[in-house]
Amino acid sequence: MNRPSPLPRSAFGDFRPLPTRWMDNDEYGHMNNATYLSLTDTAVSLWQIENGLAIRGPGALRFLVVETRLIYFAETGFPDTIHAGLRCARLGTSSVALEVGLFANDAPQTCTLAHFAQVLTDTEGRPTPIPEHVRRIYQSLPGAG
C-alpha cells in the first residue's frame, strides 16, 4: 500500500476552525488519536447543518458512518487550532466518501488526512438513494466533479 503525501489547503474547501482543548492531549504531549476522529465528525456534521441538511430531529437524513481512516503526517495538539477542510472523494447512489484535511494553525499542508464514509439509510437502517437536492450539495465540494 502506497502511503499518500500531505495535501495542500487548495485541495479542500469549506474550512472551519476547530480549537483543541487541554484534555485533547495524551501523555506524550500530542493530540489523542480519538480526538482526530471527533474533530472530523464535528467538521462533517457542521458542514451538513450549515448546508441545510437536517441531521437531527424529524425529517433528519440518516447518514450512518460506515468507514473511517486517519493518516498522520505531523503532530499537533493543544493549544493549536485545527482548520478542517472538506472534499468529496466519491459520491455513490446511497453513499458518500469525504476526505477531511486537518491543518494545524496556518500550516500549508495537512497534519492529518481523514477518510469518512457515510451511507444514507431509511428508518429500518437499509441503504436508500441520496435525493438529488442532497447530491447537489455534496457536488459543491472540491473533488466531486
C-alpha positions in Angstrom: 0.0 0.0 0.0 1.4 3.4 -1.0 1.4 6.0 1.7 -0.1 9.2 0.5 1.7 12.5 0.9 0.3 15.5 2.8 -2.1 17.6 0.8 -2.2 21.4 0.4 -5.1 23.6 1.6 -6.0 24.2 -2.1 -7.2 20.6 -2.3 -10.1 21.3 0.1 -13.0 23.7 0.6 -15.4 24.9 3.2 -12.9 25.3 6.0 -13.9 25.7 9.6 -11.7 26.3 12.7 -11.9 23.8 15.5 -10.0 24.7 18.7 -8.2 22.0 20.6 -8.5 21.6 24.3 -6.1 20.7 27.1 -7.8 17.4 27.6 -7.2 16.5 23.9 -3.5 15.8 24.5 -2.3 12.4 25.6 0.6 11.8 28.0 3.1 12.1 25.1 2.1 15.7 24.6 0.3 15.4 21.3 -3.3 15.1 20.4 -5.0 11.9 21.3 -5.9 9.6 18.4 -9.7 9.6 19.2 -9.7 13.4 19.1 -8.8 13.4 15.4 -12.0 11.3 14.7 -14.1 13.6 16.9 -12.8 16.7 15.1 -13.5 15.0 11.7 -17.1 14.1 12.8 -17.7 17.6 14.1 -16.4 19.2 10.8 -18.6 17.0 8.7 -21.7 17.5 10.9 -21.2 21.3 11.0 -20.8 21.3 7.2 -24.0 19.3 6.7 -26.0 21.6 9.1 -24.6 24.8 7.5 -25.7 23.5 4.1 -29.3 22.8 5.2 -29.0 19.1 5.7 -31.1 18.1 8.7 -29.1 15.5 10.8 -31.3 15.6 13.9 -35.0 15.6 14.7 -38.0 15.0 12.5 -37.1 14.6 8.8 -33.4 14.1 9.6 -31.3 12.4 7.0 -29.9 9.1 8.5 -26.3 9.2 7.3 -24.5 6.4 9.1 -20.7 6.3 9.3 -19.6 3.0 7.8 -15.8 3.7 7.5 -13.2 5.9 8.9 -9.5 6.1 8.4 -6.8 8.5 9.5 -3.4 9.1 8.0 -1.0 11.2 10.1 1.7 13.4 8.7 2.7 15.8 11.6 1.9 16.1 15.3 -0.5 18.7 16.7 -2.2 19.3 20.0 -3.3 21.9 22.5 -3.3 24.9 22.1 -3.4 24.5 18.3 -6.4 25.5 16.2 -7.3 22.8 13.7 -8.6 24.0 10.4 -10.7 21.3 8.8 -11.3 21.4 5.1 -13.6 19.0 3.2 -13.6 17.4 -0.2 -15.7 14.7 -1.8 -13.8 11.6 -2.7 -16.8 9.6 -4.0 -20.5 10.1 -4.4 -22.4 6.9 -4.9 -26.1 6.0 -5.1 -26.6 5.8 -1.4 -23.1 6.6 0.0 -20.7 9.4 0.1 -17.0 9.3 1.0 -15.5 12.6 2.2 -11.9 13.4 2.9 -11.2 15.9 5.7 -7.9 17.6 5.7 -6.8 18.7 9.1 -4.4 21.6 9.2 -2.6 22.8 12.4 -2.9 26.6 12.7 -1.6 28.2 9.5 0.2 25.1 8.2 0.1 24.9 4.4 -0.2 21.1 4.3 -2.4 18.5 6.2 -1.2 17.2 9.5 -3.8 14.5 9.2 -6.0 13.2 6.4 -9.3 11.7 7.4 -11.4 9.4 5.2 -15.1 9.5 6.3 -17.7 7.4 4.5 -21.4 7.5 5.2 -24.4 5.6 3.9 -27.9 7.2 3.7 -30.4 4.8 5.3 -34.1 4.6 5.7 -35.8 4.2 9.1 -35.2 0.5 9.1 -31.5 1.0 8.5 -31.4 -0.1 4.8 -29.4 1.9 2.3 -31.6 4.4 0.3 -30.7 6.6 -2.7 -29.4 10.1 -1.9 -32.0 12.6 -3.0 -31.0 14.9 -5.9 -31.1 18.1 -3.9 -28.7 16.5 -1.4 -26.4 15.2 -4.2 -26.1 18.8 -5.5 -24.9 19.9 -2.0 -22.2 17.3 -1.9 -21.3 18.1 -5.5 -20.4 21.6 -4.4 -17.4 20.3 -2.6 -14.0 20.1 -4.3 -13.3 16.7 -5.9 -17.0 15.9 -6.5 -16.8 16.8 -10.2 
